[in-house]
């Protein structure tokens, strides 16, 4: 299948900005939204998190709906006519994840539509696989565009770990960053949306996509050695479809949420595929500013790449965007702006 999918606009609501330009500028400047939260750790210290500074104190599902509505509105507003012609793919947390900040996905999508007075076209759907949901959504989106079901697809993601149940669960699992645990993540929340169409010369274009599963995920009951086979295969599939080698990548953006496991996975995947001489390949991660934002991370990373290409500060061309879940789902996507140098 052709990977003909172009990103033409983006929207974001994050801990460092309430729209895409301010969020991307803050992340480029390495600012962060980290602050003490209302949650207390095991040693009576405040848990550090990255909440979004919303103008109203919405909580729970309403908070998530408001954030997603703002991001989707921002992405649609930049392209006249897209409001009435777009299919929406909403990326959410895994349905069985502890402390998930919303209930039924279809109800959340309905509430988002109510807020922005937008009627998603037939074919709109939910993808609930956590952090790599955006990669699955890219595959669905290009199929929708290739079959001419709709001229536009919005891929939106919204998620958060700043709930009592989530903080309690990940604290007891020793996965939160605390003074006693340096090998943990900072809980955050965000929403982001990208608007995709079939062809646009000024856009960021999807060239290749890889989706696989790691046999030794972070929750590895069989105690298998972690060789990053899943992410390596995801890289390989995306690069094979792009028809370039790893050493021709410009840079990478990864959902490195803070735990050592994810850094090791990304490093091994890169080392196993790099051959011959290559230029320095920088690696960016929104977690440095936003913490762990779950299913919102791939739309955020795609937005970062789109803004960097548009503003002329991208660390190279093309860019590889990767994400993986606690269950071992691995996704990699290669995108480029204009001709690959």
C-alpha positions in Angstrom: 0.0 0.0 0.0 1.2 3.5 -0.7 2.0 5.6 2.3 0.5 8.7 0.7 -0.4 10.7 3.8 0.5 14.3 4.4 0.2 16.3 7.6 -1.1 19.8 6.9 -1.8 21.3 10.3 -1.5 20.6 14.0 -3.0 21.5 17.4 -1.7 21.0 20.9 -2.7 21.5 24.6 0.3 20.7 26.8 1.8 21.6 30.2 4.0 24.2 28.4 1.5 25.8 26.0 -2.2 25.9 25.2 -1.6 25.8 21.4 0.9 24.2 19.0 3.2 27.2 18.4 3.7 27.9 22.0 4.1 24.3 23.0 6.7 23.6 20.3 8.6 26.8 21.1 8.7 25.9 24.8 9.9 22.3 24.1 12.5 23.6 21.6 13.8 25.9 24.4 13.8 22.9 26.8 11.3 24.5 29.2 9.2 22.1 31.2 5.9 22.1 33.0 7.0 20.1 36.1 5.6 21.1 39.4 4.5 19.6 42.7 1.1 18.0 42.5 -1.6 17.3 45.1 -0.4 13.7 45.3 1.9 12.5 48.1 4.5 9.8 47.7 5.5 6.9 49.9 8.0 9.1 51.9 5.4 11.9 52.3 7.0 14.0 49.6 4.8 15.7 46.9 4.8 13.8 43.6 6.1 15.9 40.7 3.8 16.0 37.7 3.2 18.1 34.5 -0.4 19.3 34.6 -1.9 21.5 31.8 -2.6 25.0 33.1 -6.3 25.2 31.9 -8.3 28.3 32.5 -11.0 26.4 34.4 -10.6 23.6 37.0 -12.2 20.9 34.9 -11.6 17.4 36.2 -11.8 13.8 34.9 -13.4 13.1 31.6 -14.6 16.7 31.1 -11.0 17.9 31.5 -9.8 15.4 28.8 -12.7 16.3 26.5 -11.9 20.1 26.8 -8.2 19.5 26.1 -8.9 17.3 23.1 -11.6 19.7 21.7 -9.1 22.6 21.8 -6.4 20.6 20.0 -8.8 19.3 17.3 -10.3 22.8 16.8 -6.8 24.3 16.3 -5.9 21.7 13.7 -9.1 22.1 11.8 -9.2 25.9 11.9 -6.1 26.1 9.7 -7.7 24.4 6.7 -10.9 25.9 5.4 -13.5 23.3 4.7 -12.0 20.5 6.8 -14.6 20.9 9.5 -17.3 19.2 7.5 -15.1 16.7 5.7 -12.9 15.1 8.4 -13.0 11.6 9.9 -11.6 11.6 13.4 -9.4 8.9 14.9 -9.1 9.3 18.6 -6.1 7.8 20.4 -6.7 6.8 24.0 -5.2 4.9 26.9 -5.4 1.1 27.0 -8.9 0.1 28.3 -7.4 -1.9 31.1 -4.9 0.7 32.2 -5.1 1.6 35.9 -6.3 5.2 36.5 -7.4 5.8 33.0 -8.7 9.4 33.1 -11.9 8.7 31.1 -14.5 6.0 30.6 -16.0 4.8 27.3 -14.1 6.2 24.3 -17.2 6.7 22.2 -18.8 8.8 25.0 -15.6 10.9 25.2 -15.6 11.5 21.4 -19.3 12.5 21.6 -18.5 15.0 24.3 -15.7 16.4 22.3 -18.0 16.9 19.3 -20.5 18.6 21.6 -17.9 21.1 22.9 -16.7 22.2 19.4 -20.0 21.7 17.7 -18.4 19.4 15.2 -20.0 16.3 13.6 -17.4 13.6 12.9 -18.0 11.8 9.6 -18.9 8.2 9.4 -15.8 6.1 9.9 -14.5 8.0 12.9 -13.2 5.6 15.5 -11.2 5.0 18.7 -7.7 3.5 19.0 -7.0 2.5 22.6 -3.5 1.1 22.7 -1.7 3.8 24.8 1.5 5.5 23.6 1.8 3.8 20.2 -1.9 4.4 19.3 -0.9 7.2 17.0 1.1 4.8 14.8 -1.9 2.5 14.4 -4.0 5.6 13.7 -1.6 6.6 10.9 -2.1 3.2 9.3 -5.9 3.6 9.5 -5.7 7.1 8.2 -3.8 6.3 5.1 -6.2 3.5 4.4 -9.1 5.9 4.7 -7.4 8.4 2.4 -6.4 5.8 -0.1 -9.9 4.5 -0.4 -11.4 8.0 -0.8 -13.7 7.6 2.2 -12.9 11.1 3.2 -10.6 13.9 2.1 -9.3 14.7 5.6 -8.5 12.6 8.7 -7.8 14.1 12.1 -5.6 12.0 14.3 -6.1 13.2 17.9 -4.7 11.9 21.2 -5.6 12.8 24.8 -4.4 11.1 27.9 -3.1 11.8 31.4 -1.6 10.0 34.4 -2.6 12.7 37.0 -5.4 10.7 38.6 -5.4 9.3 42.2 -5.7 5.8 40.9 -2.9 6.1 38.3 -0.5 7.8 40.7 -1.2 5.1 43.4 -0.8 2.2 41.0 2.5 3.4 39.4 3.9 4.5 42.8 3.3 1.0 44.2 4.9 -0.5 41.1 7.9 1.8 41.7 7.6 3.4 38.3 7.2 7.0 39.2 10.2 9.4 39.5 10.7 10.1 43.2 13.7 11.1 45.4 13.9 7.3 46.2 13.5 6.1 42.7 15.5 7.7 39.9 14.4 5.1 37.4 10.8 6.3 37.0 8.6 8.7 34.9 6.9 12.0 35.7 3.1 11.7 35.2 1.8 14.3 32.8 -1.2 15.0 30.6 -1.7 16.5 27.1 -3.8 16.5 24.0 -2.7 16.9 20.4 -4.2 16.6 16.9 -2.9 16.4 13.4 -4.9 17.0 10.2 -4.0 14.7 7.4 -4.9 14.7 3.7 -3.8 12.8 0.6 -1.3 15.1 -1.0 0.0 18.6 -0.2 3.3 19.9 -1.4 3.9 22.1 1.7 3.2 19.2 4.1 5.2 16.7 6.2 4.7 13.4 4.3 4.5 9.9 5.8 7.0 7.7 3.9 7.0 4.5 5.9 5.4 2.8 8.8 6.3 -0.2 11.0 4.1 -1.9 13.6 5.4 -4.9 15.6 5.4 -6.4 19.1 8.2 -6.8 21.6 8.5 -10.3 23.1 10.3 -9.0 26.2 8.2 -5.9 27.3 8.7 -4.0 30.5 6.3 -6.3 32.3 8.2 -9.5 31.3 6.7 -12.4 33.1 8.9 -14.9 31.2 12.0 -12.9 32.2 13.3 -12.9 28.6 16.3 -10.9 27.7 15.5 -7.5 26.2 17.2 -7.3 22.8 14.8 -4.7 21.4 13.7 -7.1 18.6 10.2 -5.5 18.5 11.5 -1.9 18.0 14.2 -3.0 15.6 11.7 -4.7 13.4 9.4 -1.6 13.5 12.4 0.5 12.4 13.2 -2.0 9.7 9.7 -2.1 8.3 9.4 1.7 8.2 12.8 2.1 6.6 12.1 -0.7 4.0 8.9 1.0 3.0 10.7 4.3 2.8 13.5 2.7 0.8 16.3 4.3 2.8 18.9 2.9 5.3 19.1 3.9 8.9 22.2 6.0 8.3 20.2 8.3 6.0 17.9 9.4 8.8 18.1 13.1 9.8 17.0 12.7 13.4 14.6 10.8 15.7 11.8 11.8 18.1 11.0 9.2 20.7 8.6 8.7 23.7 11.5 8.2 26.2 9.3 8.6 29.3 12.3 8.4 31.7 12.7 4.8 32.6 16.0 3.0 31.6 14.1 0.3 29.7 12.9 2.7 27.0 16.4 4.3 26.5 17.9 0.8 26.1 15.2 -0.2 23.6 15.8 2.8 21.4 19.6 2.6 21.6 19.6 -1.1 20.7 17.3 -0.6 17.8 19.4 2.2 16.4 22.7 0.3 16.9 21.5 -2.9 15.3 20.5 -1.1 12.1 23.1 1.6 11.6 25.7 0.6 9.0 28.6 2.6 7.6 29.3 6.3 7.8 26.5 8.6 9.0 26.0 12.1 10.2 25.1 12.8 13.9 21.5 11.8 14.5 19.9 13.9 17.3 17.0 12.4 19.3 14.2 14.5 20.8 11.6 13.6 23.3 8.6 15.5 24.5 8.9 13.8 27.9 11.7 16.1 28.7 9.1 18.9 29.0 5.8 17.1 29.4 6.5 13.8 31.3 4.6 10.7 30.4 1.6 11.8 28.3 0.4 8.3 27.2 -1.7 8.2 24.1 -1.2 11.9 23.3 2.5 11.3 22.6 2.5 10.3 18.9 0.3 13.2 17.8 2.6 15.5 19.9 5.7 14.1 18.3 4.2 14.4 14.8 3.3 18.0 15.7 6.9 18.7 16.8 8.3 17.3 13.6 5.7 19.3 11.5 6.5 22.6 13.3 10.2 22.0 13.1 10.0 21.4 9.3 7.8 24.4 8.8 9.9 26.8 10.9 13.2 25.5 9.6 14.8 24.2 12.7 14.5 20.4 12.1 17.6 18.5 13.0 17.6 16.8 9.6 15.4 15.2 7.0 13.7 12.7 7.2 12.7 12.1 10.8 11.8 8.8 12.5 9.2 8.9 15.2 8.9 5.9 17.6 6.7 4.9 20.4 6.0 1.7 22.4 3.7 0.5 25.1 4.0 -1.4 28.4 2.4 -4.4 26.6 5.2 -4.4 24.0 3.5 -2.8 20.9 6.1 -0.9 19.0 5.6 1.7 16.3 8.0 3.6 14.0 7.1 6.1 11.3 9.4 7.9 8.8 8.3 11.3 7.6 10.0 13.9 5.4 9.4 17.4 4.3 10.2 18.1 0.6 13.0 16.2 -1.1 15.3 14.0 1.0 18.8 15.3 0.9 
